[in-house]
């Protein structure tokens, strides 16, 4: 099946090694999504990231672009760390301590939902899919902390590579649907009616100043910025990411097991380094202009890349039940969060961003918070996502062990 997937990718109009064309498509899709979000009310309701994601899904499934390519890996490996660094430039440690409380509760509720969903999905499909105990553990890790845990658990339990490839395809498509739902819920009539929504109210309040303009257009208005500002912001981001990457590499080389997964992880160290520097030198980092704009544009490119591996036809032809399996776990996660969130009267914004942190990890959660304009949730989203890195792998291994019995 893996050979079949590779053959299908080779049949696309744009080849995986056509770097310039693929970069152009990614950036143009991101630019289109931003333009639409800032100029059209319907696009704002859909949200820019979802527009970019949909464009990528369509382009992949009509065989214009491949489902995987080295360019996509560059976005994951370089653009996202730089984006996270820039978005952490104004991190206030006192604010982090104050604002992470509810998000931490929401995240753990979502983790329970993922565990419950894995068990439900396992017993629903255990006679139809091979090695489902291992797959349940892999997706438990993935849907508590993101892709880092997926590959960590898969390597630990000896997951079949062919089955894992199909699972990744199904996982990416389910994530596309889940992110669409989570981005839509906080600003929907249903979400506002049934949950507290203080962050959405704040976004709407500060965005009504420009008549006829969308909230996104008002929020991302023109700002004064110089060549030196751009140079200082970008160079500082590169220094922070480079230092964090080298430290993570050193720590990863002298540790093992779960400790290596945590302290050897680039994003864990990146967050520690960026927050520490921003807290020690708050004046310098707060004066760096353009960081939020550049970081957010890179995040939009990231959302386009998320849609690229969502090859629906491969899932339908080769592993349709994996789509159902992933869907059950993601759905139970979201339903559990919304249900208990309603019971405990938690804000809809923190519930949906926490679910995003569960399913996609810190980068994805931060992207959602930025895209929706929930500034106070960006840092908490990254922090709970990193917490997911810590607990996702061991919980995934526990689920595999329990279900294998």
C-alpha positions in Angstrom: 0.0 0.0 0.0 2.9 2.3 0.7 4.1 1.9 -2.8 0.7 2.7 -4.1 0.6 5.9 -2.1 4.0 6.9 -3.5 2.8 6.1 -7.0 -0.2 8.3 -6.6 1.9 11.2 -5.3 4.1 10.8 -8.5 1.0 11.3 -10.6 0.4 14.9 -9.4 0.7 17.9 -11.7 3.3 19.5 -9.4 6.1 17.0 -8.4 7.3 16.7 -4.9 10.8 18.0 -5.9 9.5 21.1 -7.7 10.5 23.3 -4.8 9.9 26.7 -6.2 6.4 25.9 -7.4 5.4 24.3 -4.2 6.7 27.2 -2.1 4.8 29.6 -4.4 1.6 27.6 -3.9 1.9 27.5 -0.1 2.6 31.2 0.2 -0.1 32.2 -2.3 -2.7 30.1 -0.5 -1.7 31.7 2.8 -1.9 35.2 1.2 -5.3 34.4 -0.3 -6.6 33.1 3.1 -5.4 36.3 4.8 -6.9 38.6 2.2 -10.3 36.9 2.2 -10.4 36.9 6.0 -9.7 40.6 6.2 -12.1 41.6 3.4 -15.1 39.3 3.4 -17.5 38.6 6.3 -18.1 35.0 5.1 -14.4 34.3 5.1 -14.0 35.7 8.6 -16.7 33.4 9.9 -14.9 30.5 8.2 -11.5 31.9 9.3 -8.3 32.4 7.3 -6.5 29.3 8.5 -9.5 27.1 7.5 -9.6 28.7 4.0 -5.9 28.0 3.5 -6.4 24.4 4.8 -9.3 23.8 2.5 -7.4 25.2 -0.5 -4.6 22.7 0.2 -7.0 19.8 0.7 -8.6 20.5 -2.6 -5.3 21.0 -4.4 -4.1 17.6 -3.0 -7.2 15.6 -3.8 -7.5 16.9 -7.4 -3.8 15.9 -7.8 -2.4 19.4 -8.3 0.1 19.1 -5.5 1.6 16.0 -3.8 0.5 14.9 -0.3 4.1 14.9 0.9 7.2 16.8 -0.2 10.5 18.1 1.3 9.0 21.7 1.2 6.4 20.7 3.8 9.1 19.3 6.0 10.9 22.7 5.8 7.7 24.4 7.1 7.6 22.0 10.1 11.3 22.1 10.8 12.1 25.8 10.3 9.0 28.0 9.8 7.1 26.8 12.9 10.0 27.1 15.3 10.7 30.7 14.1 7.0 31.5 14.3 6.7 30.1 17.9 9.8 32.1 18.9 8.4 35.4 17.6 5.0 34.8 19.2 6.8 34.3 22.5 8.7 37.6 22.4 6.2 39.3 24.6 5.7 36.4 27.1 5.1 37.7 30.6 5.9 35.0 33.1 3.5 36.5 35.7 0.7 36.5 33.1 1.5 32.9 32.2 1.1 31.8 35.8 -2.1 33.7 36.1 -3.8 32.7 32.8 -2.9 29.0 32.4 -5.2 27.8 35.2 -8.4 27.2 33.3 -6.6 26.1 30.2 -4.8 23.4 32.2 -8.1 22.1 33.5 -9.5 22.1 30.0 -6.5 20.3 28.6 -6.7 17.5 31.2 -10.5 17.1 30.5 -9.6 16.7 26.8 -6.9 14.1 27.7 -9.5 12.1 29.5 -11.7 12.4 26.5 -8.9 11.0 24.3 -8.4 8.1 26.6 -12.1 7.3 26.6 -12.3 7.7 22.8 -9.4 5.3 22.3 -11.1 2.6 24.3 -14.5 3.2 22.6 -12.9 3.1 19.1 -10.9 0.0 20.0 -13.9 -2.1 21.1 -15.9 -0.8 18.2 -13.4 -1.8 15.5 -11.1 -4.4 17.1 -12.3 -7.2 14.8 -11.9 -5.1 11.6 -8.4 -3.6 11.9 -5.1 -5.5 12.7 -2.9 -4.3 15.5 -5.6 -2.1 16.8 -4.2 -2.1 20.4 -1.0 -0.6 19.1 -2.8 1.9 17.0 -5.0 2.9 19.9 -1.9 3.7 21.9 -0.3 5.6 19.0 -3.4 7.8 18.5 -3.7 8.3 22.3 -0.3 9.8 22.3 -1.0 11.8 19.2 -4.4 13.1 20.4 -3.0 14.2 23.8 0.2 15.9 22.7 0.5 15.9 18.9 2.6 14.3 16.3 5.7 14.1 18.5 4.0 11.5 20.6 2.6 9.6 17.6 6.0 8.6 16.3 7.4 8.1 19.8 4.7 5.6 20.7 4.8 4.0 17.3 8.5 3.4 17.6 8.1 2.1 21.1 5.4 -0.5 20.3 6.8 -1.6 17.0 3.9 -0.4 14.8 3.7 -1.8 11.3 5.1 0.9 9.0 2.5 0.3 6.2 -0.3 0.5 8.7 1.2 3.6 10.3 1.5 5.3 6.9 -2.2 4.8 6.3 -3.0 5.9 9.8 -1.1 9.2 9.3 -3.1 9.9 6.2 -6.4 9.3 8.0 -5.2 11.3 11.0 -4.3 14.3 8.9 -7.7 14.4 7.2 -9.6 14.0 10.5 -7.4 16.8 11.9 -8.5 19.1 9.0 -12.1 18.5 9.9 -11.5 18.9 13.6 -9.6 22.1 13.2 -12.4 23.5 11.1 -14.9 22.7 13.8 -12.8 24.1 16.6 -12.1 27.3 14.8 -15.8 27.8 14.0 -17.3 27.0 17.4 -16.2 30.0 19.5 -17.7 32.5 17.1 -20.8 30.5 16.2 -24.3 31.4 17.5 -24.5 28.0 19.2 -21.2 28.5 21.0 -22.1 32.0 22.2 -25.5 30.9 23.4 -24.4 27.9 25.4 -21.0 29.0 26.8 -19.2 31.9 28.3 -17.1 33.6 25.6 -15.1 36.5 27.1 -12.2 36.3 24.6 -14.6 36.4 21.6 -16.3 39.4 23.1 -13.0 41.1 23.5 -12.1 40.4 19.9 -15.4 41.7 18.6 -15.2 44.8 20.9 -11.8 45.9 19.6 -12.7 45.1 16.0 -15.8 47.2 15.5 -13.9 50.5 15.0 -13.6 50.2 11.2 -17.0 50.4 9.5 -17.4 47.7 6.8 -14.2 46.0 7.8 -13.9 42.5 9.2 -12.6 42.0 12.7 -9.5 40.5 11.3 -8.9 43.4 9.0 -9.3 45.8 11.9 -7.1 43.9 14.3 -4.3 43.5 11.7 -4.2 47.2 10.7 -1.2 49.0 9.3 1.6 49.7 11.7 4.8 51.7 11.5 7.8 49.5 11.0 11.3 50.1 9.7 14.0 48.0 8.0 15.9 47.9 11.2 12.8 46.6 13.0 12.6 43.7 10.6 16.3 43.0 10.8 16.3 42.9 14.7 13.1 40.8 14.9 14.1 38.2 12.4 17.7 37.9 13.6 16.6 37.6 17.2 14.2 34.8 16.3 17.0 33.0 14.5 19.3 33.3 17.5 16.7 32.1 19.9 15.7 29.1 17.8 19.3 28.2 17.1 20.3 28.3 20.8 17.2 26.3 21.7 17.9 23.7 19.0 21.5 23.2 20.0 20.6 22.8 23.7 17.8 20.3 22.8 20.3 18.4 20.7 22.9 18.3 23.6 20.3 17.2 26.2 18.8 14.6 23.8 22.3 13.1 23.4 22.9 12.6 27.1 19.4 11.4 28.1 17.2 8.5 27.3 13.6 7.4 27.4 10.8 9.8 28.5 13.3 12.3 29.7 14.9 12.5 26.3 11.5 12.9 24.7 10.9 16.0 26.9 14.2 17.8 27.3 15.5 16.7 23.9 12.5 18.2 22.2 13.1 21.4 20.3 9.8 23.1 21.2 10.2 22.4 24.9 13.6 24.0 25.0 12.5 26.8 22.6 9.6 27.8 24.9 11.9 27.7 28.0 14.6 29.8 26.3 12.2 32.3 24.7 10.1 32.8 27.8 13.2 33.1 30.0 14.8 35.8 27.7 11.5 37.7 27.3 11.0 37.7 31.1 14.7 38.8 31.9 14.8 41.4 29.1 11.1 42.4 28.7 11.9 45.9 27.4 14.1 44.7 24.5 11.7 41.9 23.4 8.5 44.0 23.7 10.1 46.7 21.5 10.8 44.2 18.6 8.2 45.2 16.0 6.7 42.9 13.4 7.2 39.7 15.4 3.4 39.0 15.7 2.8 39.8 12.0 5.7 37.7 10.7 5.0 34.9 13.1 1.3 34.8 12.2 2.0 34.7 8.5 4.3 31.6 9.1 1.4 30.1 11.1 -0.9 30.6 8.1 1.5 28.7 5.9 1.6 26.0 8.5 -2.2 25.6 8.2 -1.9 25.2 4.4 0.7 22.5 5.0 -1.6 20.7 7.4 -4.1 20.3 4.6 -1.6 18.9 2.1 -1.3 15.3 3.5 -5.1 15.0 3.7 -5.4 12.6 0.8 -9.0 11.5 1.1 -9.0 9.1 -1.8 -6.1 7.1 -0.4 -8.0 6.7 2.9 -11.2 5.7 1.1 -9.5 3.1 -1.1 -6.9 1.7 1.3 -8.0 2.2 4.9 -11.5 3.7 5.3 -11.9 2.2 8.7 -8.9 4.1 9.9 -10.7 7.3 9.1 -13.6 6.1 11.3 -11.2 5.1 14.1 -9.4 8.5 14.1 -12.8 10.2 13.9 -14.2 8.5 16.9 -11.3 9.4 19.1 -11.3 13.1 18.0 -15.0 13.3 18.3 -15.1 11.9 21.9 -12.3 14.3 22.8 -14.3 17.3 21.6 -17.6 16.1 23.0 -16.1 15.3 26.4 -14.6 18.8 26.6 -17.7 20.6 25.5 -19.9 18.5 27.9 -17.8 18.9 31.0 -17.0 22.4 30.0 -20.7 23.2 30.0 -21.1 21.5 33.4 -18.2 23.5 34.9 -19.1 26.7 33.1 -15.7 27.0 31.3 -15.2 29.5 28.4 -15.8 28.1 24.9 -12.5 29.7 23.7 -10.4 27.8 26.3 -12.2 24.6 25.6 -11.7 24.7 21.9 -8.1 25.8 22.0 -7.4 23.1 24.6 -8.9 20.5 22.3 -6.7 21.8 19.5 -3.7 21.5 21.8 -4.7 17.9 22.6 -5.2 16.9 19.0 -2.5 18.9 17.2 0.0 20.0 19.8 1.3 23.4 20.9 2.0 24.8 17.4 -1.5 24.1 16.2 -3.1 25.4 19.4 -1.0 28.6 19.2 -2.0 29.0 15.6 -5.7 28.8 16.5 -5.3 31.3 19.3 -3.5 33.7 17.0 -5.9 33.2 14.1 -8.9 33.9 16.3 -7.2 37.0 18.0 -7.2 35.4 21.5 -3.9 37.0 22.5 -4.2 36.0 26.2 -4.5 32.3 25.2 -1.4 32.1 23.0 1.1 31.4 25.7 -1.2 29.1 27.7 -1.9 27.1 24.6 1.7 26.5 23.9 2.4 25.6 27.5 -0.4 23.1 27.8 0.6 21.6 24.5 4.1 21.1 25.8 2.6 19.5 28.9 0.9 17.1 26.4 4.3 16.2 25.1 5.1 15.1 28.6 2.1 12.9 29.3 1.1 11.8 25.8 3.7 9.2 25.2 3.5 7.4 28.6 -0.4 7.4 28.4 -0.2 6.0 24.9 2.0 3.2 26.1 -0.3 2.4 29.0 -3.3 2.2 26.6 -1.4 -0.2 24.3 -0.5 -2.4 27.3 -4.0 -2.5 28.7 -5.8 -3.2 25.4 -3.2 -5.8 24.4 -4.4 -7.9 27.4 
